[in-house]
Amino acid sequence: MSYTLSVLGSLLGLICASRVRTAHSAGWRTWWLTLAAVAIGGTGIWTMHFVAMLGFSVTGMPIRYDVTVTALSAVLAIAAVGIGLFIVARGTRTHAVRFIIGGLFAGLGVAAMHFTGMYAMRLDGTIEYLTSRVVAAVIIAVVAATVALWLAMTVRRPSAIVASALVMGVAVNGMHFTGMSAMSVRPTAVGLDPPTGATAGTLLIPIGLAVIFGVLGLAYALMAAPTDEDRAAAAYLASRLEQTGAGAPQVPAPRAGSLRTPTTSTAWTFRDRTNQ
């Protein structure tokens, strides 16, 4: 399920990013970059992370989550991807330096999101991490973010976008489960009461609703926005109307002999109605 969510978010994000290259104003570029950041950072990374966390448990230990810290991890994921996209989208030409800087920033932000989400867990134990695997997870996050930004700015064909989303899903899950493999829990004295915080099931309902409405909103924005073909068709119709003069109002000439020349506007109106 986590892999499916990461692929879905990556797919929507790549489609939104492809609209950035054809945007005709700075406002539209900002709009599509923001939607791409929400899709990739929110659905493709953070939601995947939380769903994957549902598969984690410690025998005999109830797990709770700090809602504030969990929400902060979501903000980190979206903000990190958004800033990375804004860095690489500056200018009309692709430069390796921008991709390196953007990928480094986004990757470190995604890694920070992951371990912030882990910090939100509350259980009767001490969480410890293996340093080498933490470093490996951060490296995977940076490389995956750099590749994701490059794909977002370069892929154009639908088949390439789908293939890129599948690859990004593997990279995001690889980062997450590498970071999870670095974690171990050393039990402490178990208290009579469970830790404070929300259960995974409690958080799953609002997160699930947010994902559903978010995906529907992104899909609607993609379908409602005019494409290059729509703009070209509108421009063609406008040029044809200008050439044929169809845009100017046409006043029909009166039929010969239908009415005598009116002396006043009142007589014209009366005789016209009588003729009808």
N, C-alpha and C positions, 0 to 999 in steps of 0.2 A: 504493500500500500504506500509506503514511503517513497519507493522508487517511482510509482505511478504519479504521485503528486509532484515529485521533482521534475519529471518529464513534462507533465502538463503545464507547470509554471514556467519551465524553460521554453516550451513551445510558444505560449502566449507572449512571453517576454521577447523572444526573438522576432515574432511577427510585429510587435509594437516597435522594436528597434529598427526593423526594416523600413517602417514608415518615416523614421527620422531622416533618412537619406533623401526622401522625396518631399519633405515638408517645405512649404513655400514661405514660411515666416518663422521668426524666433519663438513666437508664442506656440505654434504647432510643434516645433522641435521640443520645447520644454514639456508640452503635454504628453507627447509620445515617450520621451525619456522617463517621465514620472510614472507612466503606466508600465513601462518595461521594468523599472525598479521595483514597483509593487508586485508585478507578476513573478519576476525572478527571485527577488529578495524575500517577498512575503510567502508566496505559494511554493516556489521551487526550492527554497532553502529552509526558511524558518518553519513552515508548516510540516515539511518533510521531517525536520529535526524533531518536532514535538511528537508526531505520529510514531517515529522510530523509537522515541523514549517510552512509548507504551509497551514496547517489547522488553523493557529492562525491569528487572525485579531482583530483590534480595530476599532469599528465603527467610521467612519468619519476621520480616521487617515491613511495616506499612510505610509507604512513600507519599509525601505531600509536596505541594509546590507553592512557592511564594508567588502570588499573582503579580505583584509589582515588578519583581525581578524578571518574571517570565515575559511580561509586556515589554520591559526594557530590552530584552533579547530580540524581540520582534522589530523594535525600532532600530536597533543596531544593524540587523540584516538588511532592512530596506534602505537605510541611510547609507550603508557602506556600498551597496550595489549602485544606488543612485549617484553617489559622488564619483564612483569609478566610471559610470556611463557618461557623466557630464565631462569628465576629464578626457576620455577618448573621443567624444563627439565634437570637441572643439576643432574648428577649422574644417576645410574641405578635403584635405589630404590625410591619409593615414601615416602616422609616424610611430616607429617602434618605441620611442621614448615615452610617448603618451600611454601606450599599451602597458609598458612595464610599470610606470608610476600608478596608473589606474588599477592594474591587476594587483600590485602590491598593497595598495590602500584597500581595495575591495576584499582581497584574500585575508588580510589581517582583521578586517572588520567581521568577516564571516567566521573566522576562528574565534574572535572575541564573543560573537553571538553564541557559538556552540558552548564555550566554557561558562558564559554567563547563564545559559539555560541549565547547565549542570549545577551551577552554584545555587540555582533556585530550588533544587531538591532539598527536602527536609526528611531525614531519617535518623534512627538511633544508631549511628555509626560515624566513623571518620572516613572521609573520601580521600584517597591518595592517588597520585598519578605517576606513571612511569615516564621520566623525562624524555627519553629517546622517542617514544611513540607520540608524545605531545608535539615534539619538534617535527616528526613526520607528518602529523595531521596538519600542522600549520603550513608546511611546505606544499602539501597536496592542496590546501585551500588557496594558496597564492597562485599555484600553477593552474588550478581549475578556474579561478576567477579571471586570470589573464586570458586563458583560452576562451572562456565564455564571452568576455568583452570583445575579443577578436572576431569570434563568430557573429556576435550581435552586429558588428559594424561591416561585415564582409559578405555573409551569406545572403543570397537573393532568391534562388529557386526554391519552390515549395519542398521538393524532395531533399534538398540540402538542409533546409530548416528543420525538417523532421529528424533527419540523421543527426544533426547537431544537438537537438533536444535529447535524443537518446544517449549521446555521449556525455552531455552535461549531467544527465541523471546519474550516470555511473560515477562521474567525478564527485558530485555532491554527496552521494551515499558513501563513496570511498573515504572522503574526508570525515564524515560523521562517525562511521564505524571504526575507523582508525583511532579517532579520539576516544571512542567508547572503550576500545581495547586497552587504552592506557590507564583506565580507571579500575580501582579496586576499593573495596569497602572493608574496613576493619570494625567489627561490631563493638559497641560499648554497652554499658549497662542499660538494659531495656527498661523504659519507664512504664508505669501503669497506664498512662494516657498516650495516645498516638501523637506524633508531631503536629504542630499547628500548620495550617495551610489548606489549600484546595486539593482535592483528589484529581487524578487524571481524568476520570469520567466526568467530573464537574466542569473541567476546562474544555473537554472535548466537544460539548454541545455548542458553546458560543464560537469556538474556533471552527467547527464544522460549518456553522451557519455563515460565518465570515468568509470562509473559502467558497461556499456555494454562491453567495451573492457577489463576491469579488470576481469569480470566474465568469458569472453571467454578465456582470457589468463590463468586464474587459471584452467579452465576446460582442456585446452590444456596441461598445465604442468602436471596435474594429469594423463591424458591419455598417454602422451608420456613417462613419467618416468617408468622404469622397476619395476615390482612388485616382491614379493618373489617367486611367481610361475614362472615368467619369468627367474629369476636368477637360480632357481632350474632346469628348463628345459634346460637352456644353459649349466649348469654344467653337467647335465646328458649326453647331446649330446657330450660335450667335452670328458667326460670319455669314452664314447662308441667309439669315434674316436681314442682315445689313445689305447684302448684294441684291436681294429681291425686293427690298423695301417693305417687307411684311411687318416691320416694326412700326411703321407710320400708320396712323389711322386713315382709313379709306372712307371718303364721303361719297355715297352713291349719287349719281346725277339724276335729276327728275326726269320722268318719262315725258317725251314730247307730246304735247296736246292733252296731257292728263288734266291739267288745271290752268285756268287763266292766271295771268300775272296778278298777284295780290296787291292791293293798295296799302294794306296795313298788316302787321303781324297777326292781329286778331282775325282778320279775314282769311289769312293763310291757314291758321289753325282750324277754323270752322270748316272751310272747304275741304281741307285734307281729311278731317274726320268724316265729313259727309261722303267723300269719295270712298273711304274704307267701308 
